[in-house]
Amino acid sequence: MTDVVELRQYTLHPGQREVLIELFDREFVETQEATGMRVLGQFRDLDRPDHFVWLRSFPDMPARLQALTSFYTGPAWKANAAAANATMIDSDDVLLLRPVRQGALAGLDPATRDTPASSLVTATIYHLPSPPEEHDVRFFGETVLPLMEKAGATPLALLRTEYAENDFKGLPVRTGEHVLVVLASFPGQDAYAEHTERLAGLPEWRDDVRPRLPDSVDRLLLTPTDRSMLR
């Protein structure tokens, strides 16, 4: 079950991204999952060479507190924390989310890890002025995602802000924000470029969807590491 998701964006010292990825993929995947969380995906940000983006999930908020406490007091983090922190300028850019559709990310297969990943994943963060109403969520789930798929995307999940209090104080999260996040996958960068052209050319997207989308949008273009399940 995946009911709570963290979308984590780290700003790193110049030239340190590959150092962190090698350390993370070797030391921080199975060791985190042993505490009850799932490491969903690890990524290079195409537009920001000194940024590392990753997602992890938990069954619920109490399980999150238990898993984070276990991991950050455990041997894997104690042994490697100094090396990991040495690569980072900032690790506090974190959105706490939950899937709109329960089980949306449950089918990810750990067997995909350790195989070459040539795909492109997009995380599109739509900033709303207030908590999303149910009609907003339905609009994205029933209109936006199907049109994206029609234009060549593979939608992976629709997520919304989780408003529960962050009870693991050692790791800050962004608060006071209202977002809907669309995760989607493409075979590669060329396929993504073709998708954007097709999508812009769809009359229903241009006339019906674009005018209803929020003006404030962050779009992350992400390439998975070879140990990422999301790809």
N, C-alpha and C positions, 0 to 999 in steps of 0.2 A: 504494500500500500504506500502511496506517495501523496501525503496531504500537505506537507510543508517543504518549500524549496527555497534555497538561498542562491541568488545570482550574485556572484562575487567578482569584482573587477579590481585588479591590483595594478598599481603604478610601480614600476621597477626602476632600479638604477640602470643607466645605459649599458647595453650589452649583457644584461643578466637574465634575459628571458629564457634562453636555452639552458642556462645553469639551473634555474628553478624548475623548468619542465623535466629535466633529467632527474633531479632530486625528487620532485613530486611524484612522477610516474613510477619511480623505483620504491619509494618509502611510504607514500601517503595514500595509496589507493586501498589495498587490502587492509591496512592497519586501521583506517577509518571505518571501513565496512565491517570490521570485526566488532565494532562498538554498536552496530545497529543502524547506521546511516548508509546511504548509497552515494557513491561518487558518480554522478551522471555524465559529466563531460568536462574536458580540459581543452583550452583553445589558445591559439595565437590570434591576436586582434590584427587584422590586415591593415587597418588604417593607423594603428598606433604601435610602432615596433617595440615599445617598452611597456606594453600592457599584456597581462595574463588574465584570462577570464575563465571561470569555472563554475559549475553548478553541483550542489549536493542536495540530498533530500532526506526527509525523516517521516516516519509514520504519523507523528503528531507533535505538538509542542512539548508535552512531558517527555516523550522519547528523545526529542532534540536536546533538551537540557541534560538528560542522562548520558546521551552519546557524546556530546561535546565535553562534558565534565570528564568522562572516561578517557577520551582521546587526549585532551590537553593536559591531563595529569599522568598520562601513560608513557611507556618507554619509547615509543617511536617518535613522539613529539619532543620529549626531553633530549633524545639523542641527536635530533636533527633541527631543532628550533633555531639555534644560532645560525646555522648555514642558510636556512630558509629566510629568516628575517634579514640577513645580510644582503639579500637580493632586492629587498622591498623599500620603496619610499613611503607608500601608503597602501593599507589593506582594509580600510574602513568603508569603501564604496560597496555596500551590500544592500540588496533589495530582498526583503522577506516576502515570499509569494506563496500562493497555493494554486493548484490546477483547478480550472473551471470544471472540467470533467474528471471525476474521480477515476484514478487508475490510468490517466492519460500517458504517464511515463513508465507504467509498470512493466511493459513488454520489452524493455531494453535488455539486450543479451550480453552478458559479460564475455561470451565467446568471441565477440567482435574485437575485444582488446588484443593488442599485440599483432594486429593485421594492419597493413598500410591503409591510411585514411587520406583519400584524395578529394573528399567532398568539401562543400562550403555550408556552414550553418549560419543562419541569421537570427539575431535576437532583436526584435523591433519593440521598443519600449514607448508606449503611448501614454503621455502624461495628461491626466484628467484634472479638472478644477475641483472635483468632489468625488467621493466614493462612487464607483460605477453602479448605475442602476441595472436592474435585470434586463431592461430593453437594450442597454449598451452591450451587455454580455451576449445577448442573443444576436445582436447585429454583427458582432465579430464572429461568433460561432457559426451562424447560419448564412451569412453573406460574405464577410471579408475572407474567411478561410477557404470556402468553396471557390471563390473567384481566384484566389492565389493558386489553388490547386489546378484550376482550369488553365492558368497561364504557365504551368510547369513546376510549381513548387510542391514539395512534400511537407505539409503542415505536421509538426511534431507535437505541439501543445499550445494551449492558450492558458495563460496564468493571470492571476489578479493579486492585488496587494493582500497580504495576510496582516490583519490589524492586531493580532494578539501581541501582548507585551513581550519584548525581548528579555527573557529571564536569565539568559547567559550573559552577564554584564561584561565579561572579559572580551567579547567580540561585539563591537557596535554595529548597528544597522541603521539605514536611513529611515527617518520617521517623518510624519506629516505629509507624505506623498500618496498620490492615488494613481495607480498605473494599471494598464493591461499590457501584457507582454506576449508577443507571438513568436514562437520558435518554429523555424522552418529549415528544411534541408534541400540542397541542390547537388547534382553530381560534381560540379566544379564552378569556377569563376565564370567561364564562358556561358554555362547554363544559367547562372544567375543573371548575367547581362541580358541574355535572350528573354528571360522571364520578365525583367523589368520593362522591356520594350513591349512584350505581348500584353502585360497587365495594363500599361498605359494606353494601349490601343483598344482595350475592351470598352465599348460604350457604357456598359452598366457600371464599370469601375469609374470611368471618367465622370459620368453624369450623376450616378446615385451614391457611390461610395466616397470618392475623394472629398466632396463637400461636407461629409459628415465626420471625417476623421479629425482628431485633435490636431491643433497647429504645432504643439510641442512634441517632437518625436526624436528619439535616439535610435539609430540603427547600427548594430554591431555586426560587422562582417568577420566571421570567425572560421579559422581552419583547425580541425581537431588534431590533437596529438594522437599518436598510434595507440594510446591506451585509453582513449575516450570512447565511452559507449554511445553517446550522442554523436552522430556523424551523418 
